Amino acid sequence: MTAAKKGFTMKDEFVDGAEFTLNNVKCKWANLITPDTRYEHKWKIDLILTKKLAESLKSVGFNVKTDKDGDQYLRVVKKTRTKSGTPMEAPRVVALDGSTPVTERIGNGSVVNIKIYAKYIEVSGQTHLPAYINAVQVVELEPYTGGSDFDDLTGGDNGTGDDVPF
């Protein structure tokens, strides 16, 4: 199944408890090489969705969100440990050839094909449909460039910073 397929609708093709593939989807905030450890240790990736794909995913119950840039996205995750504490393997992340492992971090704007497993669950009397990463194929890699918490205040001066006004 592909996002670009004519007449594609999740409602017609989604099978609870089965794997499906989304092809040629832009992503951001990918933590696939090393897990995100801020709140709960997990591998994750946010898939930026077209309006049509977002509506299709919502129609079967996926939690499609809108970010501060106005992009609709679906967060797909895989925990690093089972409920009993047993370590889980990292998701398989491969290059376009389908077999070469990707070892560098994936930057915002990269394009991926992703295999997702989804199964309805009941939590406190409410039905949820989480999306879990099974495997990722990197179609177009935008290298991760990192970020900085601070602007360069030196104006190019690499001195000691003794005259910094704070």
Backbone as a ProteinNet text record, in pm:
[ID]
protein_1_A
[PRIMARY]
MTAAKKGFTMKDEFVDGAEFTLNNVKCKWANLITPDTRYEHKWKIDLILTKKLAESLKSVGFNVKTDKDGDQYLRVVKKTRTKSGTPMEAPRVVALDGSTPVTERIGNGSVVNIKIYAKYIEVSGQTHLPAYINAVQVVELEPYTGGSDFDDLTGGDNGTGDDVPF
[TERTIARY]
85.3	0	89.8	56.2	137.4	50.7	112	39.7	4.4	81.5	60	-40.5	-84.1	-174.7	-308	-355.6	-482.8	-595.5	-682	-796	-758.6	-634.3	-588.2	-672.8	-724.3	-787.9	-753.7	-716.3	-685.5	-810.8	-924.4	-1048.3	-1074.4	-1043.1	-1064.5	-955.6	-834.2	-721.5	-658.8	-691.8	-629.9	-683.5	-590	-626.3	-567.5	-652.6	-608.2	-508.2	-394.6	-294	-206.6	-206.4	-125.1	-24.9	77.9	177.2	132.8	159.7	136.5	254.8	268.8	382.5	335.1	401.5	382.1	510.1	496.7	612.1	630.4	756.2	794.1	730.4	750.4	695.3	809.6	794.4	894.6	885.1	998	998.1	1075.5	1057.3	1138.9	1143.7	1232.6	1250.4	1272.5	1356.4	1384.1	1489.1	1454.6	1547.9	1547	1617.2	1617.6	1752.9	1860.2	1993.1	2020.2	1985.1	1989.3	1848.6	1802.3	1665.8	1653.3	1532.6	1498.3	1489.7	1559	1561.3	1502.1	1434.1	1383.2	1278.3	1179.1	1071.6	1066.3	1051.9	1045	1138.8	1225.7	1324.9	1255.6	1265.5	1202.8	1267	1260.5	1295.5	1169.6	1183.7	1064.6	1096.6	990.1	1000.4	864.5	864.3	741.4	731	620.9	596.6	510.4	558.5	482.8	385.1	258.5	153.3	91.9	52.4	-29.2	-167.7	-245	-379.6	-462.8	-454	-532.1	-490.7	-359.1	-311.4	-347.6	-337.1	-373.7	-520.1	-607.4	-750.6	-775.6	-704.9	-720.5	-676.2	-562.9	-514.7	-609.2	-659.5	-755.9	-882.4	-923.1	-1050.3	-1054.6	-937.9	-936.5	-894.8	-858.1	-831.1	-689.9	-600.9	-466.4	-470.4	-381.1	-373.4	-283.5	-341.2	-269.1	-271.5	-153.7	-140.5	-94.2	-103.7	-54.9	53	170.1	279.4	271.5	365.4	364.9	384.4	439.9	457.8	333.6	231	109.5	111.4	221.3	231.4	151.8	75.8	9.2	106.9	115.5	212.9	159.2	222.4	194.2	325	324.2	443	437.6	547.3	559.6	675.4	654.8	752.1	784.4	889.4	921	995.1	944.4	1008.2	1138.4	1228.7	1357.7	1352.2	1245.7	1230.7	1084.8	1066.5	931.8	879	752.4	694.8	770.1	825.3	899.8	1044.6	1087.9	1222.1	1324.5	1283.4	1374.4	1406.8	1536.1	1571.3	1513.2	1467.9	1417.6	1521.5	1523.9	1615.2	1571.5	1669.5	1640.3	1569	1487	1424.1	1531.2	1503	1595.2	1582	1695.5	1699.6	1800	1750.4	1834.9	1831.7	1932.7	1943.4	1848.4	1850.1	1761.1	1778.1	1896.9	1917.9	1846	1793.8	1714.1	1793.6	1927.8	2004.8	2118.1	2170.3	2280.2	2227.5	2276.7	2227.9	2265.5	2174.2	2200.6	2251.7	2367.2	2426.7	2434	2404.9	2408.8	2268.2	2261.6	2132.4	2057.1	1927.4	1840.1	1789.5	1813.5	1774.9	1634.6	1583.3	1450.7	1445.7	1334.6	1317.1	1358.9	1417	1450.9	1322.7	1333.8	1218.5	1241.6	1137.3	1149.7	1031.3	1054.6	948.5	947.9	832.2	827.6	723.1	762.7	670	620.2	489.3	424.2	334.3	338.1	245.7	149.1	21	-79.3	-187.9	-227.6	-332.3	-409.4	-541.6	-624.9	-600.9	-595.3	-582.9	-686	-723.4	-815	-735.3	-748.4	-684	-787.4	-815.9	-913.2	-1046.5	-1090.8	-1219.5	-1220.2	-1103.6	-1095.1	-1012.1	-1052.1	-980.5	-875.6	-753.9	-642.5	-583.5	-516.2	-450.7	-306.1	-214.8	-74.9	-8.8	93	167.8	309.5	353.6	484.8	575.4	703	801.8	840.7	831.4	887.6	1019	1024.3	1147.2	1136.3	1252.2	1257.5	1359.3	1320.1	1410.8	1427.1	1550.6	1577.6	1588.7	1496.2	1491.9	1579.6	1565.9	1648	1692.8	1823	1876.7	1917.6	1859.7	1905.3	1988.3	2117.2	2200	2155	2163.2	2132	2244.2	2210.5	2313.2	2317.2	2227.1	2228.3	2174.6	2188.7	2140.5	2220.4	2193.3	2260.9	2158.7	2183.5	2093.9	2120.4	2235.2	2275	2315.9	2298.3	2350.6	2497.4	2574.6	2714	2715.7	2758.9	2762.5	2901.5	2998.6	3136.6	3165.8	3081.8	3110	3235.5	3267.5	3386.6	3506.8	3498.8	3608.8	3605.7	3709.8	3716.3	3792.9	3785.3	3858	3800.5	3839	3802	3658.3	3598.8	3459.5	3450.9	3564.4	3564.6	3475.4	3452.9	3373.7	3228.3	3182.4	3044.3	2958.3	2852.9	2777.8	2676.7	2715.8	2627.4	2705.8
-116.2	0	122.3	223.8	344.4	466.8	571.3	695.6	759.1	732.3	794.6	719.1	603.7	521.6	594.5	591.1	657.1	588.9	669.7	615.6	556.5	582.5	527	577.9	486.7	523.9	418	461.6	368.3	290	354.9	289.8	162.5	165.8	49.3	-55.9	-13.2	-105.1	-138.7	-66.8	-91.7	-220.3	-303	-426.1	-416.9	-422.1	-414.1	-526.1	-489.9	-588.5	-632.5	-557.1	-592.7	-480.9	-515.1	-417.9	-352.5	-223.3	-154.8	-62.5	-19.3	63	196.3	303.1	435.1	466.9	506	532.3	681.1	720	856.2	962	945.8	1038.9	1119.9	1252.6	1337	1315.7	1335.6	1316.5	1426.6	1431.8	1518.3	1459.8	1512.1	1467.4	1316.4	1265	1121.5	1085.2	995.8	936	786.5	745	604.7	538.3	614.8	559.2	551.6	656.9	656.4	692.2	628	656.6	793.1	843.3	965.1	926.9	998.1	962.3	1071.4	1168.7	1279.1	1236.4	1162.3	1124.5	973.5	904.6	758.8	711.3	619.5	575.9	504.3	564.9	505.6	561.3	480.7	528.9	592.6	700.3	766.6	842.1	870.6	951.1	1016	1142.5	1212	1215.6	1164.7	1161.6	1280.6	1362.9	1479.2	1430.5	1458.5	1401.1	1502.9	1455.5	1537.9	1546.9	1642.7	1659	1532	1475.8	1356.3	1237.2	1217.6	1106.3	1127.6	1249.9	1279.4	1244.5	1285.4	1254.6	1104.5	1035.9	892.4	820.5	863.1	802.4	832.8	954.6	991.8	907.2	873	803.2	666.1	606.3	476.4	487.9	609.4	629.3	667.7	690.3	733.3	875	903.6	1033.6	1125.6	1188.8	1282.4	1417.7	1477.6	1605.7	1712.7	1838.8	1951.7	2021.3	2045	2109.4	2261.1	2330	2477.1	2538.1	2459.2	2506.2	2482.3	2418.2	2389.1	2255.6	2179.8	2047.9	1945.2	1862.8	1750.8	1634.7	1564.9	1456.7	1341.1	1225.7	1106.2	1064.4	1050.4	1002.3	850.3	787.5	642	608.6	512.8	485.8	337.1	309.7	175	190.8	128.5	138.9	60.3	99.5	32.7	-90.7	-102.8	-217.8	-263.4	-393	-447.5	-408	-436.8	-406.6	-476.6	-594.3	-669.2	-621	-525.4	-469.9	-529.3	-626.1	-688.5	-589.7	-569.6	-477.8	-524.2	-427.8	-456	-411	-477.4	-438.4	-305.9	-228.6	-103.3	-133.9	-41	-64.8	-74	-154.5	-169.7	-44.4	20.1	141.1	114.9	114.4	79.9	189.2	183.3	276.3	233.3	308.4	285.5	146.5	86.9	-46.5	-155.6	-120.7	-214.6	-302.4	-294.6	-382.5	-313.3	-204	-134.8	-57.3	-88.9	-16.8	131.1	215.5	358.7	378.5	441.8	459.8	605.6	698.4	839.2	887.8	991.1	1043.9	1102.5	1089.1	1133.2	1273	1366.8	1505.1	1536.1	1648.5	1696.1	1714.3	1673.3	1686.1	1562.5	1463.6	1338.8	1270.7	1186.8	1113.1	965.4	899.7	758.9	677	547.6	447.7	384.6	360.3	308.4	199.3	90.2	-18.5	3.9	8.8	42.3	-72.6	-104	-201.5	-123.2	-151.4	-81.2	-177.8	-163.7	-248.3	-165.2	-171.4	-98.5	-151	-58.9	-96.3	-19.2	-75.5	-9.9	38.5	166	223.3	307	267.4	339.2	359.5	256.5	262	336.4	384.1	454.4	372.4	377	304.9	395.5	343.2	415.7	329.6	395.5	324.1	373.2	316.5	357.6	300.9	372.1	331.3	296.1	175.5	126.2	107.2	146.6	131.7	-14.8	-69.2	-201.2	-189	-103.4	-83.7	47.1	104.3	231.2	218.3	264.3	272.3	420.2	467.3	608.1	626.2	704	728.9	848	957.4	1077.8	1123.9	1122.1	1159.2	1304.9	1377.9	1512.1	1492.4	1514.9	1489.4	1573.8	1512.9	1583.2	1680.9	1807.5	1908.8	1953.9	1905.6	1944.3	2083.6	2130.5	2263.8	2318.6	2439.9	2502.3	2573.2	2574.8	2644.8	2794.6	2835.7	2975.5	3029.8	3160.4	3230.1	3261.7	3284.5	3325.5	3471.7	3499.5	3636.7	3697.7	3621.6	3670	3758.7	3755.3	3830.7	3780.7	3652.4	3594.5	3597	3670	3675.9	3552	3473.3	3350.7	3372.9	3494.1	3528.2	3456	3501.4	3434.1	3462.5	3565.2	3596.9	3678	3737.7	3816	3939.4	3988.9	4110.4	4082	3958.1	3925.4	3994.7	4065.7	4152.4	4077.1	3968.6	3904.9	3829
0	0	0	-75.1	-79.5	-62.8	-12.1	6.5	-127.4	-230.4	-360.1	-447.3	-401.9	-481.5	-506.4	-629.5	-661.4	-586	-528	-455	-319.8	-274.4	-147.8	-31.1	45.3	171.7	274.4	391.2	498.9	537.9	531.4	573.5	493	364.8	278.9	295.1	330.7	326.2	461.2	567.6	697.2	759.3	808.2	878	1017.6	1119.3	1258.2	1287.1	1346.4	1381.3	1265.7	1157.4	1040.4	1012.3	937.7	896.3	766.2	752.8	625.8	599.6	476.5	436.6	382.7	424.9	365.1	289.4	164.9	79.5	52.3	41.6	2.5	91.3	222	320	379.7	381.9	446.7	597.3	663.2	807.8	877.2	1008.2	1092.6	1232.6	1312.7	1451	1458.9	1370.1	1367.4	1472.4	1558.7	1654.8	1628.1	1524.1	1484.1	1507	1503.6	1525.4	1675.9	1745.6	1891.7	1940.7	2047.3	2093.9	2159.9	2161.1	2233.6	2381.3	2466.3	2608.7	2697.6	2638.9	2719.7	2820.9	2781.5	2873.2	2891.8	2782.8	2784	2674.4	2704.5	2606.1	2490.8	2370.3	2252.2	2126.6	2022.4	1890	1834.6	1757.5	1704.8	1577.6	1504.3	1383.2	1360.2	1321.5	1286.8	1134.4	1082.8	938.7	899.9	809	763	655.9	676.1	592.3	497.7	380.1	292.5	355.8	313.2	369.4	347.9	227.9	195.2	281.4	297.6	379.4	526.2	573.3	712	737.3	647.6	663.1	658.4	570.3	558	686.1	742.8	866.6	983.7	988.6	1094.1	1084.8	963.3	942.9	1009.8	1035	1102.2	1248.3	1292.8	1434.4	1473.3	1376.1	1412.6	1468.3	1561.9	1626.4	1543.6	1443.7	1358.1	1426.7	1439.7	1509.2	1411.9	1454.2	1375.7	1456.8	1395.1	1467.9	1455.3	1518	1518.7	1380.2	1284.9	1147.3	1061.6	1119.3	1045.2	973.4	986.8	923.2	1002.6	932.9	998.4	998.5	1112.3	1122.5	1205.6	1184.6	1262.1	1327	1459.1	1530.7	1535.5	1491.4	1491.4	1585.6	1675.7	1781.2	1793.7	1867.3	1913.1	2044.8	2149.1	2280.1	2281.4	2370.1	2379.5	2469.6	2548	2638.5	2640.2	2663.7	2678.8	2816.8	2844.1	2975.8	3087.9	3058.6	3160.5	3174.4	3090	3099.9	3005.9	2925.7	2830.4	2717.8	2685.2	2576.3	2442.3	2363.2	2228.7	2127	2013	1906.1	1845.5	1802.1	1732.6	1602.6	1553.7	1423.5	1314.8	1215.5	1102	1015.3	989	906.5	795	670.1	556	449.7	362.6	250.3	138.2	30.7	-83.2	-143.8	-133.5	-190.4	-110.9	4.3	83.6	177.4	172.9	260.5	336.3	284.5	351.1	472.1	591.7	710.6	706.1	750.3	764.4	906.2	919	1050.7	1093.4	1001.1	1040.7	1073.4	1156.5	1198.7	1080.4	1082.9	974.6	1007.4	917.2	940	892.4	940.9	900.4	749.3	688.5	544.2	466.4	535.3	467.3	421.6	318.7	267.1	296.3	348.1	387.5	338.2	327.9	319.6	458.1	515.5	651.2	664.4	729.1	760.3	902	915.6	1042.1	1084.3	1213.2	1271.5	1358.5	1346.1	1425.8	1470.8	1596.6	1653	1754.2	1746.6	1841.6	1982.7	2079.3	2219.6	2301	2414.1	2507.1	2626.8	2658.7	2776	2848.9	2973.1	3056.1	2984.1	2913.9	2846.2	2714.2	2669.1	2541.1	2442.6	2316.1	2211.7	2149.5	2136.7	2075.1	1964	1870.8	1761.1	1749.3	1831.1	1821.4	1696.2	1648.3	1530.1	1573.5	1539.1	1579.7	1458.2	1472.9	1366.4	1353.1	1233.5	1205.1	1129.5	1027.9	950.3	873.1	841.8	768.8	656.2	537.6	423.8	390	390.4	362.4	211.5	155.1	11.3	-24.3	51.1	31.7	169.8	193.2	324.5	327.7	419.6	454.5	580.5	575.3	693	812.8	928.3	1052.3	1080.4	1105	1128.6	1273.1	1354.3	1494.8	1513.5	1629.4	1661.3	1776.4	1811.1	1922.4	2007.8	2136.2	2227.2	2229	2172.4	2181	2045.1	2026.8	1910.1	1935.4	1828	1841.3	1881.6	2004	2054.2	2047	1995.7	1994.2	1875.2	1773.6	1652.3	1583.3	1603.7	1543.6	1636	1748.8	1845.3	1932.9	1928.2	2008.2	2137	2190.3	2314.2	2435	2551	2675.4	2716	2660.9	2697.3	2824.2	2868.6	2993	2983.8	2861.4	2847.2	2811.1	2832.6	2805.8	2911.8	2870.6	2963.4	3051.3	3111.4	3210.3	3312.4
[MASK]
++++++++++++++++++++++++++++++++++++++++++++++++++++++++++++++++++++++++++++++++++++++++++++++++++++++++++++++++++++++++++++++++++++++++++++++++++++++++++++++++++++++

